[in-house]
Amino acid sequence: MISKTMCILFSESYTATPNELAVERTLATVPFGGRYRLIDFVLSSLVKAKVDNIGVLTKEHYGSLMDHLGQGKDWDLARRNGGLKILTPFAKAETATTRNRSKIDALLSCRPHLEKSAEEYVILADTNVVMNIDFQAMVEYHVKKGADITLLYQNRNDPTYNGLVVDCDRNNQVLDAYYSAGQTRETQSALLKVFVFNKSLLLSLLDRAYTFGWNDFDRDFITKNINKLNIYGYEHEGFAAVINTVADYYAASMELIQSAEVRKELFSSDTPILTRVKNSAPTTYGFDGKVKNSLIADGCVIDGEVNNCIIFRDVQVRKGAVLNNCIIIQGGVIGEGAQLSCVITDKDVTVQDGHTLSGYPTYPFVISKGQTV
C-alpha cells in the first residue's frame, strides 16, 4: 500500500509560539544534533518507507530550506517523476488575503498538486518532530482498519504539553479529541501531528473548508468529524520530541546528550538519518582541550573545556574557554577565557574573549545568528 501513498510536509507548525532560532529560517531547518536539521528525521523515515512523492509546503523565510534540500539528491529523491518538491503556497492572487493563516489555507493552495497525483493515500506531517516513524506500518494499519483518517499519538505524562489529546477505545478508534492546555499530571494520548488520509476524503474536506471558512486543522478536520468518520489512532511507542519553543529544543538536545538509549534509537536503528552531505576535515583537539559527555561535529578546533554540550561543524573553542550545557551552532567562535553555561548560539556567532554568559536549563540564553557578543 505504501506505493499508493504520497506525503505533504509542513515546514512550519502554524502556531504563534515564538522561537528565536526560527526567526530567519523555517522551523523545519532549525539545526539539531550537531549535523542535522529537524526535517531530516521525518524525511528519512519517509525514504525508509519508500514514499517517493513528497511535497514540502513552505510559509516564509524558506531560503535555508531550499538550500538544505536542493533537488533531494542526498535523500535519493532527485527524480523525474515524483521525488521531492518545494511547494510555495498562496501563488494565486485571490488567496493573498489569507496568506500564511493556517495549514488549511496552505493545503488549499497546493490542491492542484494533490489532484494530479495518482496516489490513493496522503500522509500529512509536521517537520518539527524528532523521532523515527514506521510509515509503512502506519499506512498498512490505516488500510487494515478501513479508516478514513489515522493519526499518530503517544501516551505521555507531560505537564507542559499544549495540544490536541485523543481518547480511543480498545480497538484504537478515536472517541473524543480535545485541546489540553497542560498543567496535568495524568498520562495523556498526545497528538504528534502526523496523519494518514484517504486522498478523496482530504479533497472533500478541503472543499468544505473553503465553503465554511475553516482555519483550524485539528478542530475542523479532526474534532468536528469524530462522529461522522472512521478515525483511528496509531500509537508511537519510541522516543519523540516535538520542537516548538526554544525550551523544547534545548530539552530535546540535552536528552540526546544524556541518554544513550535515545541516541541508539535515533541513530543506530534500521532507519538511517540522512542529511545534506558536507565534506569537512576531522575535528582537532588541542593540548589544552578537554571534552566530557558531548557531541562534536567535524571541522571544529577544541582548545578549551567542553562539558555536556552539542558542538556543530566548524566551531572554534579557544584556549581557556569553558562551556557547560551549551549548544554551539555552525561557525561559532568562543573566545579565550569565555565562560558559557546553558547558552545557545546560532550560526556564525562570536563570543569575545573573557565574556561570561549564562542561562538556565528551563530558559537558555539564545544569541541570534551572526551576532558578536
C-alpha positions as CSV (number, residue, x, y, z in Angstrom):
1,M,0.0,0.0,0.0
2,I,2.9,2.3,0.5
3,S,3.4,2.6,-3.2
4,K,-0.1,4.2,-3.3
5,T,0.9,6.8,-0.8
6,M,2.2,10.4,-1.2
7,C,3.2,12.9,1.5
8,I,2.8,16.6,2.3
9,L,5.2,18.0,4.9
10,F,4.6,21.3,6.7
11,S,7.8,23.3,7.1
12,E,6.1,25.4,9.8
13,S,3.9,24.5,12.8
14,Y,1.5,27.4,12.0
15,T,1.3,28.4,15.7
16,A,2.1,31.7,17.4
17,T,4.7,30.1,19.6
18,P,7.9,32.2,19.5
19,N,11.2,30.5,18.6
20,E,14.3,32.7,18.3
21,L,16.0,30.0,16.2
22,A,13.3,30.2,13.6
23,V,13.2,33.9,13.0
24,E,15.2,33.9,9.7
25,R,14.6,30.2,8.8
26,T,11.8,27.8,8.7
27,L,11.2,25.6,11.7
28,A,12.0,22.6,9.5
29,T,15.6,23.7,9.1
30,V,16.5,24.5,12.7
31,P,19.8,22.7,13.3
32,F,19.7,19.7,15.6
33,G,22.0,17.1,17.0
34,G,25.3,18.5,15.7
35,R,24.9,18.0,12.0
36,Y,21.2,17.6,11.2
37,R,18.1,19.7,10.6
38,L,14.7,18.9,12.1
39,I,13.2,18.0,8.8
40,D,15.8,15.2,8.3
41,F,14.1,12.9,10.8
42,V,10.7,12.7,9.2
43,L,12.2,12.8,5.7
44,S,14.5,9.9,6.5
45,S,11.6,7.8,7.8
46,L,9.7,8.5,4.6
47,V,12.7,7.4,2.5
48,K,13.0,4.3,4.6
49,A,9.3,3.5,3.9
50,K,9.9,4.1,0.1
51,V,7.5,7.0,-0.1
52,D,8.9,8.8,-3.1
53,N,6.3,11.5,-3.9
54,I,6.9,14.2,-1.2
55,G,5.9,17.8,-1.2
56,V,7.2,20.3,1.3
57,L,4.8,23.2,2.0
58,T,6.6,26.4,2.8
59,K,5.4,29.5,4.5
60,E,8.1,32.2,4.6
61,H,11.9,32.5,5.1
62,Y,12.3,29.3,3.1
63,G,15.7,30.1,1.6
64,S,17.5,27.9,4.1
65,L,15.0,25.1,3.4
66,M,15.7,25.2,-0.4
67,D,19.4,25.4,0.2
68,H,19.3,22.4,2.5
69,L,17.1,20.1,0.5
70,G,18.2,21.1,-3.0
71,Q,16.8,18.7,-5.5
72,G,16.6,15.9,-2.9
73,K,19.8,14.2,-4.1
74,D,21.1,13.4,-0.6
75,W,17.8,11.5,0.2
76,D,17.7,9.8,-3.2
77,L,14.6,11.9,-4.2
78,A,16.0,13.7,-7.2
79,R,13.7,12.1,-9.8
80,R,11.9,13.0,-13.0
81,N,8.5,11.6,-11.7
82,G,7.6,12.2,-8.1
83,G,10.6,12.8,-5.8
84,L,10.9,15.9,-3.7
85,K,9.1,19.2,-4.5
86,I,9.1,22.5,-2.7
87,L,5.5,23.8,-2.7
88,T,5.4,27.6,-2.3
89,P,1.8,28.4,-1.2
90,F,-0.6,31.2,-2.0
91,A,0.7,31.7,-5.5
92,K,-2.7,32.9,-6.7
93,A,-3.7,36.5,-6.3
94,E,-7.2,35.6,-4.9
95,T,-5.6,33.8,-1.9
96,A,-3.3,36.7,-0.9
97,T,-5.7,37.9,1.7
98,T,-5.4,34.7,3.7
99,R,-1.7,34.3,3.3
100,N,0.1,32.3,6.0
101,R,-3.0,31.9,8.1
102,S,-3.2,28.2,8.7
103,K,-2.4,24.7,7.5
104,I,-5.8,24.5,5.8
105,D,-5.0,27.6,3.7
106,A,-1.6,26.0,2.8
107,L,-3.3,22.8,1.7
108,L,-5.9,24.7,-0.4
109,S,-3.1,26.4,-2.2
110,C,-1.5,23.1,-3.2
111,R,-4.7,21.4,-4.1
112,P,-3.7,21.1,-7.8
113,H,-0.6,19.1,-6.7
114,L,-2.9,16.7,-4.7
115,E,-5.4,16.3,-7.6
116,K,-2.8,15.4,-10.2
117,S,-1.1,12.8,-8.0
118,A,-2.2,9.2,-8.7
119,E,-1.8,8.0,-5.1
120,E,-4.8,7.0,-3.0
121,Y,-3.5,7.9,0.4
122,V,-1.9,11.1,1.7
123,I,0.5,11.4,4.7
124,L,0.3,14.9,6.3
125,A,3.2,15.5,8.8
126,D,4.8,18.3,10.6
127,T,8.6,18.5,10.3
128,N,9.4,19.7,13.8
129,V,9.2,16.2,15.4
130,V,12.4,14.3,16.3
131,M,11.6,10.6,16.0
132,N,11.8,7.6,13.8
133,I,8.4,6.7,12.4
134,D,7.4,3.4,10.7
135,F,5.3,5.0,8.0
136,Q,4.8,1.6,6.2
137,A,3.3,0.0,9.3
138,M,1.1,3.1,9.8
139,V,-0.3,3.1,6.3
140,E,-0.9,-0.7,6.4
141,Y,-2.7,-0.2,9.7
142,H,-4.8,2.6,8.1
143,V,-5.9,0.3,5.3
144,K,-6.5,-2.7,7.5
145,K,-8.8,-0.7,9.8
146,G,-10.7,0.7,6.9
147,A,-10.0,4.1,8.4
148,D,-10.8,7.5,6.8
149,I,-8.2,9.2,8.9
150,T,-5.4,7.7,11.1
151,L,-3.5,9.9,13.5
152,L,-0.2,9.3,15.3
153,Y,-0.2,9.7,19.1
154,Q,2.0,9.0,22.1
155,N,1.0,8.3,25.6
156,R,3.0,10.7,27.7
157,N,2.9,12.3,31.2
158,D,4.0,15.8,30.4
159,P,2.5,18.7,32.4
160,T,3.9,21.2,29.9
161,Y,2.1,19.7,26.8
162,N,-0.2,22.0,25.0
163,G,-2.1,20.5,22.1
164,L,-4.7,18.0,21.0
165,V,-5.4,14.9,23.1
166,V,-7.4,11.9,21.9
167,D,-9.4,9.3,23.7
168,C,-9.5,5.9,22.0
169,D,-11.5,2.6,22.6
170,R,-9.9,-0.8,22.8
171,N,-9.7,-1.0,19.0
172,N,-7.9,2.4,18.9
173,Q,-10.9,4.1,17.3
174,V,-11.0,7.7,18.4
175,L,-13.9,8.5,20.6
176,D,-13.0,12.1,21.5
177,A,-10.4,14.7,20.8
178,Y,-9.9,17.9,22.8
179,Y,-7.3,20.6,23.4
180,S,-5.2,20.3,26.6
181,A,-3.6,23.4,28.0
182,G,-1.1,21.5,30.1
183,Q,-0.8,21.6,33.9
184,T,-1.9,18.0,34.4
185,R,-0.1,15.1,35.9
186,E,-2.1,12.4,34.2
187,T,-1.0,10.3,31.2
188,Q,-2.5,11.6,28.0
189,S,-2.6,10.4,24.4
190,A,-0.9,13.4,22.8
191,L,-1.2,14.1,19.1
192,L,2.2,14.0,17.2
193,K,0.8,15.9,14.2
194,V,1.2,13.0,11.7
195,F,-1.9,11.9,9.8
196,V,-2.9,9.4,7.1
197,F,-5.9,10.5,4.9
198,N,-7.7,8.9,2.1
199,K,-7.0,11.4,-0.6
200,S,-10.6,11.6,-1.8
201,L,-11.7,12.4,1.7
202,L,-9.0,15.1,2.1
203,L,-10.1,16.8,-1.1
204,S,-13.7,16.7,0.1
205,L,-12.7,18.2,3.5
206,L,-10.8,21.0,1.7
207,D,-13.9,21.8,-0.3
208,R,-15.9,22.1,2.9
209,A,-13.1,24.2,4.5
210,Y,-13.2,26.7,1.6
211,T,-17.0,26.8,1.8
212,F,-17.3,27.4,5.5
213,G,-14.1,29.3,6.1
214,W,-12.4,26.7,8.3
215,N,-9.0,27.7,9.5
216,D,-8.0,25.3,12.4
217,F,-6.9,21.9,11.1
218,D,-7.2,19.9,14.4
219,R,-10.6,21.4,15.3
220,D,-12.2,21.4,11.8
221,F,-10.8,18.3,10.3
222,I,-10.5,16.0,13.3
223,T,-12.7,17.1,16.3
224,K,-15.7,18.0,14.2
225,N,-15.7,14.7,12.3
226,I,-15.2,12.2,15.1
227,N,-18.9,11.0,14.9
228,K,-19.0,11.2,11.1
229,L,-15.8,9.4,10.0
230,N,-13.8,6.4,11.0
231,I,-10.9,8.0,12.8
232,Y,-8.2,5.7,14.3
233,G,-5.2,6.3,16.5
234,Y,-1.8,4.7,15.8
235,E,0.5,4.7,18.9
236,H,4.1,5.7,18.7
237,E,6.0,3.9,21.5
238,G,9.5,5.2,21.0
239,F,11.2,8.5,21.6
240,A,9.5,11.6,20.2
241,A,10.3,15.3,20.8
242,V,8.0,18.0,19.4
243,I,10.1,21.1,18.9
244,N,8.0,24.3,19.0
245,T,9.8,26.6,21.5
246,V,13.5,27.1,22.4
247,A,12.7,25.4,25.7
248,D,11.5,22.3,23.7
249,Y,14.7,22.4,21.5
250,Y,17.0,22.7,24.5
251,A,15.3,19.9,26.5
252,A,15.4,17.5,23.5
253,S,19.1,18.4,22.8
254,M,20.1,17.7,26.4
255,E,18.2,14.4,26.4
256,L,20.1,13.4,23.3
257,I,23.4,14.0,25.2
258,Q,22.3,12.4,28.5
259,S,20.5,9.3,27.2
260,A,22.4,6.6,25.3
261,E,19.1,4.8,24.6
262,V,17.7,7.9,22.8
263,R,20.9,8.2,20.7
264,K,20.7,4.5,19.9
265,E,17.1,4.7,18.9
266,L,17.6,7.7,16.6
267,F,20.9,7.0,15.1
268,S,21.6,3.3,15.4
269,S,18.3,1.9,14.2
270,D,17.4,0.5,10.8
271,T,16.4,4.0,9.8
272,P,19.5,5.9,8.8
273,I,19.1,9.7,9.4
274,L,20.0,11.3,6.1
275,T,21.1,14.9,5.7
276,R,22.9,17.1,3.3
277,V,26.4,15.9,2.8
278,K,29.2,18.3,3.6
279,N,32.9,17.4,3.4
280,S,34.8,18.7,6.4
281,A,38.1,17.9,7.9
282,P,38.2,16.0,11.2
283,T,37.9,17.9,14.5
284,T,41.2,19.0,16.0
285,Y,41.7,18.7,19.8
286,G,44.5,20.9,21.2
287,F,46.7,20.0,24.1
288,D,44.5,22.1,26.5
289,G,41.3,20.8,25.0
290,K,39.0,18.8,27.4
291,V,35.7,17.2,26.3
292,K,33.3,15.4,28.5
293,N,29.9,13.8,27.5
294,S,29.5,15.9,24.4
295,L,28.6,15.6,20.7
296,I,31.2,17.2,18.5
297,A,30.8,17.5,14.7
298,D,33.5,17.7,12.0
299,G,35.7,20.7,11.3
300,C,36.0,22.0,14.9
301,V,39.0,23.2,16.8
302,I,38.7,22.5,20.5
303,D,41.3,24.2,22.7
304,G,39.1,24.8,25.7
305,E,36.9,22.8,28.0
306,V,33.5,21.4,26.8
307,N,31.1,19.6,29.2
308,N,27.6,18.3,28.2
309,C,27.5,20.3,25.0
310,I,26.5,19.8,21.4
311,I,29.0,21.5,19.0
312,F,28.2,21.8,15.3
313,R,30.6,22.0,12.4
314,D,33.4,24.5,12.1
315,V,33.2,25.8,15.7
316,Q,36.3,27.2,17.4
317,V,36.5,26.9,21.2
318,R,39.7,28.8,22.1
319,K,42.1,28.3,25.0
320,G,40.7,28.8,28.5
321,A,37.1,28.9,27.4
322,V,34.7,26.7,29.5
323,L,31.3,25.6,28.1
324,N,28.7,23.8,30.2
325,N,25.4,22.5,28.9
326,C,25.6,24.6,25.7
327,I,24.6,24.3,22.1
328,I,27.0,26.0,19.6
329,I,25.7,26.0,16.1
330,Q,27.9,26.0,12.9
331,G,30.7,28.6,12.5
332,G,30.7,29.8,16.1
333,V,33.8,31.2,17.8
334,I,34.1,31.1,21.5
335,G,37.0,33.4,22.6
336,E,39.7,32.8,25.1
337,G,38.7,32.6,28.7
338,A,34.9,32.9,27.9
339,Q,32.6,31.2,30.4
340,L,29.3,29.9,28.9
341,S,26.5,28.0,30.8
342,C,23.1,27.0,29.3
343,V,23.7,29.1,26.2
344,I,22.6,28.5,22.6
345,T,24.5,30.4,19.9
346,D,23.0,30.4,16.4
347,K,25.1,30.2,13.2
348,D,28.3,32.4,12.9
349,V,28.1,33.8,16.4
350,T,31.3,35.2,18.0
351,V,31.7,35.4,21.8
352,Q,34.6,37.6,22.6
353,D,37.5,36.9,25.0
354,G,36.7,36.8,28.7
355,H,33.0,37.1,28.4
356,T,30.6,35.3,30.8
357,L,27.2,34.3,29.6
358,S,24.6,32.2,31.5
359,G,21.1,31.0,31.1
360,Y,19.0,28.4,32.9
361,P,18.1,24.8,31.9
362,T,14.4,25.8,31.6
363,Y,15.3,29.2,29.9
364,P,18.5,29.0,28.0
365,F,20.2,32.2,26.8
366,V,20.0,32.5,23.0
367,I,22.3,34.6,20.8
368,S,20.9,35.3,17.3
369,K,22.6,34.4,14.0
370,G,25.7,36.3,13.1
371,Q,26.0,38.3,16.3
372,T,29.2,39.3,18.1
373,V,28.9,39.5,21.9
